[in-house]
Amino acid sequence: MVPLLLVLLVILVLFGAGFAIEVLWYIAIALLVLWVIGFFMRSGSGRWYRW
């Protein structure tokens, strides 16, 4: 019974990590797209961001 619960726990953790990593990839791609759009839409002499 305990080994079965451990296997199910490992599967659950791996599924959760895989989902979180995939979501982080989508967030990173969205931020990259926004950065590229801002880079090309900037005014001629200034920076488009205020960091």
C-alpha positions in Angstrom: 0.0 0.0 0.0 2.8 2.5 0.9 4.8 1.9 -2.3 1.6 2.5 -4.4 1.0 5.8 -2.5 4.7 6.8 -3.1 4.4 6.1 -6.8 1.2 8.1 -7.1 2.8 10.9 -5.2 5.8 10.9 -7.5 3.5 10.9 -10.5 1.5 13.8 -9.1 4.7 15.8 -8.4 6.1 15.2 -11.9 2.8 16.1 -13.5 2.6 19.4 -11.5 6.2 20.3 -12.3 5.7 19.6 -16.0 2.6 21.8 -16.1 4.4 24.6 -14.2 7.4 24.4 -16.6 5.1 24.5 -19.6 3.3 27.6 -18.2 6.7 29.3 -17.5 7.7 28.7 -21.1 4.5 30.4 -22.4 5.1 33.3 -20.0 8.7 33.6 -21.2 7.6 33.6 -24.9 4.9 36.2 -24.2 7.4 38.5 -22.5 9.9 38.0 -25.4 7.2 38.9 -27.9 6.3 42.0 -25.9 10.0 43.0 -25.7 10.5 42.6 -29.4 7.4 44.6 -30.2 8.5 47.4 -27.8 12.0 47.3 -29.3 10.6 48.0 -32.8 7.9 50.4 -31.7 10.3 52.7 -29.8 10.9 56.2 -30.7 14.0 57.0 -32.8 16.3 58.3 -30.0 15.0 57.0 -26.7 14.5 53.8 -24.9 11.0 52.3 -24.8 11.3 51.0 -21.3 12.1 52.9 -18.0 14.3 50.5 -16.1 
